[in-house]
Amino acid sequence: MADLQIVPAAAYKNVEAQYVDMMVPLYSYGCEKKIKKALSHLIGIYSVSVDCKLQKVTVWGICNKHDVLATIRSKRKDARFWDTKLVRRTNFV
C-alpha cells in the first residue's frame, strides 16, 4: 500500500477553459431558459450565451464538449456542434 500515490488528474494534462459552439433549434425565450437551466447543473461552466436569431448556444468553461452536447440534447434532440462551413454556405444562398 505504501507504493500507491494519489496524483491529481490535472497533472497529466493541461486543463483549460474552452468555448463550445452548438446549433440548437430555439423556438421561444422559454427554450432559452430551458437550455440555460439544464447547463447550470454542469460543473465547470462559467457562462452560457444564447443567440435566438442565429440558433446558436455558446458555452465557456472547463468542460467536456460531448457532455455539454448530451445535456443540451436532453432538451433539444436536434442540437449539434456549430459547423462554420455549413453556416457560410447557407448565408450565400
Buried (B, 14 or more C-beta within 10 A) or exposed (E): EEEEEEEEEEEEEEEEEEEBBBBBEBEEEEBBEBBEEBBEEBEEBEEBEBEBEEBBBBBBBEBEBEEBBEBBBEBBEEBBEBEEEEEEEEEEE
